[in-house]
Amino acid sequence: MKRAGFLAAGLLLALVPLGQPVSNAAPVSAAPVRPTEMTGTVKTSTAKPLAGLTIAIDPGHQLGNATHPRQINRKVWVGLWKICNTTGTATNRGYPEATFNFAVALRLRAALQSLGARVVMTRYTNSSRAWGPCINYRGAFGKAQHAVLKVSIHADGAPARDRGFHIITPKLRRGYTDDIYAASRRLGLAMRSGMIAGGISLSNYISHGWSVRGDQGTLNMSNIPTIIVETGNMRNARDAALEVSSAGRQRYALALLRGIRLYLHR
């Protein structure tokens, strides 16, 4: 499976016409050029740091999954048979993971676009009447959109004493993740550093905030570097306080942005 590459800009060369000796070239005048005689302008690069790149965001789950059990419980093949999607978790006061994921994704999209990136998302609504998309679609989505990477945004539903974020990267599986395993690991390492630098607490219940899994459809079916970020534990009071606040969601988005830029070196 082929990976997307970056196109290097070519250099424009000033060539002497073929067959003409260099010594016969027209002499250059030593007279200074007055500003009023200039026929062109000096161009400075205004390209934004992420210009030309497409980045995929997967806001995990959909708000209406809970009201569409038949659709989300059908099985799809992702290297193993798994259900299409799940309802996700929520805070103890009922703030849904789907809503949180989508809110952070919109903030991350805006931040990426401000830096010149083209941003594509696996869903553009957070509706109680919608469901999905299935994990096989979400897995293959980034490659189909010619994205250079994909970040799947989630939040955990662990016991209340547990808090902090962790990264999930794909297990090496021949024919599935062997083409993205190494790059996804690099993306995960960059994201972990970016999240920490962004002020997000590292998990106190997942060793080193790092998990490698072979049962995740969004990872198994991807052909571009892909990670899942469990941004925090919604059952923990401290994490939940950050997740339900506008300022907290912005902090998560900017931390995710840090991780992406660290990986891209831009």
C-alpha positions as CSV (number, residue, x, y, z in Angstrom):
1,M,0.0,0.0,0.0
2,K,1.3,3.3,-1.0
3,R,1.8,6.2,1.4
4,A,1.2,9.8,0.4
5,G,4.4,11.8,-0.2
6,F,5.2,15.4,-0.2
7,L,6.1,17.2,-3.5
8,A,9.3,19.2,-3.3
9,A,9.4,22.5,-5.1
10,G,11.7,22.7,-8.1
11,L,14.4,25.3,-8.6
12,L,14.2,27.7,-11.6
13,L,17.6,27.8,-13.4
14,A,18.7,30.7,-15.5
15,L,20.3,29.1,-18.6
16,V,22.6,30.6,-21.2
17,P,21.2,29.8,-24.7
18,L,22.7,26.5,-26.1
19,G,25.7,27.0,-28.3
20,Q,26.4,30.6,-27.0
21,P,29.6,31.0,-25.0
22,V,29.3,32.6,-21.6
23,S,31.7,35.3,-22.7
24,N,29.3,36.4,-25.4
25,A,26.5,37.1,-22.9
26,A,25.3,40.7,-22.8
27,P,27.2,42.7,-20.2
28,V,25.4,43.7,-17.1
29,S,25.1,47.5,-16.6
30,A,26.7,48.8,-13.5
31,A,24.2,51.7,-13.3
32,P,22.0,51.5,-10.2
33,V,18.3,50.9,-10.9
34,R,16.1,53.6,-9.5
35,P,12.9,52.5,-7.6
36,T,10.7,54.2,-10.3
37,E,12.4,52.0,-13.0
38,M,11.6,48.7,-11.3
39,T,9.2,46.7,-13.4
40,G,8.5,44.0,-10.8
41,T,8.0,43.6,-7.1
42,V,9.9,41.5,-4.6
43,K,7.7,38.6,-3.5
44,T,7.8,37.2,0.0
45,S,6.4,33.9,1.0
46,T,3.1,34.1,2.8
47,A,2.4,30.4,2.8
48,K,0.9,29.2,6.1
49,P,2.7,26.4,7.9
50,L,0.2,23.7,7.0
51,A,-0.7,24.9,3.5
52,G,-1.1,22.1,1.0
53,L,-1.8,19.4,3.6
54,T,-5.1,17.5,4.2
55,I,-5.7,16.4,7.8
56,A,-8.5,14.0,8.8
57,I,-10.4,14.2,12.1
58,D,-12.7,11.5,13.4
59,P,-15.0,12.7,16.1
60,G,-15.8,9.3,17.6
61,H,-19.4,8.2,17.8
62,Q,-22.6,10.1,16.9
63,L,-25.2,11.5,19.3
64,G,-28.0,9.5,17.8
65,N,-26.3,6.1,18.0
66,A,-28.3,5.3,21.1
67,T,-31.6,5.7,19.2
68,H,-30.4,3.5,16.3
69,P,-29.5,0.2,17.9
70,R,-30.3,-1.9,14.8
71,Q,-28.0,0.2,12.6
72,I,-25.0,0.5,15.0
73,N,-25.1,-3.1,16.2
74,R,-24.8,-4.7,12.7
75,K,-21.4,-6.4,12.2
76,V,-18.7,-5.1,9.9
77,W,-15.4,-6.6,9.0
78,V,-12.3,-4.7,10.2
79,G,-9.8,-7.6,10.4
80,L,-12.3,-9.2,12.8
81,W,-16.1,-8.9,13.1
82,K,-17.1,-5.9,15.2
83,I,-20.3,-3.9,15.6
84,C,-20.6,-0.8,13.4
85,N,-20.4,1.8,16.2
86,T,-21.2,2.3,19.8
87,T,-23.0,5.0,21.9
88,G,-19.8,6.2,23.7
89,T,-19.8,7.3,27.3
90,A,-20.8,10.4,29.2
91,T,-20.0,12.3,32.4
92,N,-21.8,11.4,35.6
93,R,-24.2,14.4,34.9
94,G,-25.0,13.2,31.4
95,Y,-22.8,15.2,29.1
96,P,-22.3,12.8,26.1
97,E,-19.0,11.8,24.8
98,A,-20.3,12.3,21.2
99,T,-21.0,15.9,21.9
100,F,-17.7,16.5,23.5
101,N,-15.8,14.8,20.7
102,F,-17.6,16.9,18.1
103,A,-17.1,20.2,20.0
104,V,-13.3,19.6,20.3
105,A,-13.1,18.4,16.6
106,L,-14.7,21.7,15.4
107,R,-12.2,23.7,17.5
108,L,-9.3,21.7,16.2
109,R,-10.6,22.0,12.6
110,A,-10.7,25.8,13.0
111,A,-7.2,25.9,14.4
112,L,-5.8,23.7,11.6
113,Q,-7.6,25.7,8.9
114,S,-6.1,29.0,10.3
115,L,-2.7,27.5,9.6
116,G,-3.6,26.6,6.0
117,A,-4.6,23.0,6.2
118,R,-7.5,21.4,4.4
119,V,-9.5,19.6,7.1
120,V,-11.9,16.7,6.5
121,M,-14.1,15.0,9.1
122,T,-15.9,11.7,9.3
123,R,-19.0,13.4,10.5
124,Y,-20.2,17.0,10.2
125,T,-23.2,16.9,12.5
126,N,-23.9,16.0,16.1
127,S,-27.5,15.0,15.9
128,S,-29.8,12.8,17.9
129,R,-31.5,11.7,14.7
130,A,-28.2,10.6,13.0
131,W,-26.1,7.5,13.5
132,G,-22.6,6.2,12.6
133,P,-20.6,6.2,10.5
134,C,-19.4,2.6,10.9
135,I,-15.9,2.0,12.0
136,N,-14.8,0.4,8.6
137,Y,-15.8,3.7,6.9
138,R,-14.1,5.8,9.5
139,G,-11.0,3.7,9.1
140,A,-10.7,4.0,5.4
141,F,-11.8,7.7,5.3
142,G,-8.5,9.4,5.6
143,K,-6.8,7.6,2.7
144,A,-9.9,8.3,0.5
145,Q,-9.6,12.0,1.3
146,H,-5.8,12.0,0.5
147,A,-5.1,13.1,4.1
148,V,-1.5,12.9,5.5
149,L,-2.8,11.7,8.9
150,K,-5.9,11.0,10.9
151,V,-6.7,11.7,14.6
152,S,-9.7,10.0,16.2
153,I,-11.0,12.0,19.2
154,H,-12.5,10.1,22.1
155,A,-13.0,10.3,25.8
156,D,-12.9,7.3,28.2
157,G,-15.5,5.9,30.6
158,A,-13.1,4.3,33.2
159,P,-13.7,4.2,37.0
160,A,-14.0,7.6,38.7
161,R,-10.6,7.5,40.4
162,D,-8.9,7.3,37.0
163,R,-8.0,10.4,35.1
164,G,-5.8,11.7,32.3
165,F,-5.4,11.1,28.5
166,H,-3.8,8.2,26.7
167,I,-2.9,7.4,23.1
168,I,-4.0,4.3,21.2
169,T,-1.8,3.2,18.3
170,P,-2.3,0.2,15.9
171,K,-0.9,-3.2,16.6
172,L,1.3,-4.6,13.8
173,R,-1.0,-6.8,11.7
174,R,0.2,-8.1,8.4
175,G,-2.1,-7.0,5.5
176,Y,-3.8,-4.4,7.7
177,T,-1.5,-2.1,9.6
178,D,2.0,-3.1,8.5
179,D,2.0,-0.1,6.1
180,I,1.2,2.5,8.8
181,Y,2.5,0.9,12.0
182,A,5.8,2.8,12.3
183,A,4.4,6.2,11.2
184,S,1.4,5.8,13.5
185,R,3.7,5.2,16.4
186,R,5.6,8.4,15.6
187,L,2.4,10.3,15.4
188,G,1.4,8.8,18.8
189,L,4.7,9.8,20.4
190,A,4.4,13.4,19.0
191,M,0.8,13.6,20.2
192,R,1.6,12.4,23.7
193,S,4.3,15.1,23.9
194,G,1.9,17.8,22.5
195,M,-0.8,16.9,24.9
196,I,1.5,17.1,27.9
197,A,3.0,20.4,26.6
198,G,-0.6,21.6,26.2
199,G,-1.3,21.1,29.9
200,I,-3.4,17.9,29.7
201,S,-2.7,15.3,32.4
202,L,-1.2,12.0,31.4
203,S,-3.2,8.9,32.3
204,N,-2.7,7.5,35.8
205,Y,-4.3,4.2,34.8
206,I,-2.8,3.4,31.4
207,S,1.0,2.8,31.7
208,H,2.9,5.7,30.2
209,G,-0.4,6.9,28.6
210,W,0.2,4.4,25.8
211,S,-1.9,1.5,24.5
212,V,-1.3,-0.7,21.4
213,R,-4.4,-2.4,20.1
214,G,-5.3,-4.7,17.2
215,D,-9.1,-4.6,17.7
216,Q,-9.9,-1.0,16.6
217,G,-11.5,-0.7,13.3
218,T,-10.5,2.9,12.8
219,L,-6.9,1.8,13.1
220,N,-7.0,-1.5,11.3
221,M,-8.7,-0.2,8.2
222,S,-6.5,2.9,7.9
223,N,-3.8,3.3,5.2
224,I,-2.5,6.6,6.6
225,P,-0.8,7.3,10.0
226,T,-3.7,7.1,12.5
227,I,-4.1,7.3,16.2
228,I,-7.0,7.4,18.8
229,V,-6.7,9.9,21.5
230,E,-8.7,9.2,24.7
231,T,-8.5,12.8,25.8
232,G,-9.6,12.1,29.4
233,N,-11.9,10.1,31.6
234,M,-15.5,11.4,31.6
235,R,-16.3,9.6,34.9
236,N,-13.6,11.5,36.7
237,A,-14.7,14.8,38.3
238,R,-11.5,16.7,37.4
239,D,-11.5,15.5,33.8
240,A,-15.2,16.1,33.4
241,A,-14.9,19.7,34.7
242,L,-12.4,20.4,31.9
243,E,-14.5,18.6,29.3
244,V,-17.8,20.4,30.0
245,S,-16.2,23.9,29.9
246,S,-15.6,25.9,26.8
247,A,-12.1,26.8,28.0
248,G,-11.4,23.2,28.6
249,R,-12.5,22.1,25.2
250,Q,-10.3,24.8,23.7
251,R,-7.3,23.5,25.7
252,Y,-7.9,20.0,24.4
253,A,-8.1,21.3,20.8
254,L,-4.9,23.3,21.1
255,A,-3.1,20.4,22.7
256,L,-4.1,18.1,19.8
257,L,-2.9,20.8,17.4
258,R,0.5,20.8,19.2
259,G,0.8,17.1,18.7
260,I,-0.1,17.2,15.0
261,R,2.4,20.0,14.4
262,L,5.1,18.2,16.3
263,Y,4.6,15.1,14.0
264,L,4.6,17.2,10.8
265,H,7.6,19.3,12.0
266,R,5.6,22.4,11.0
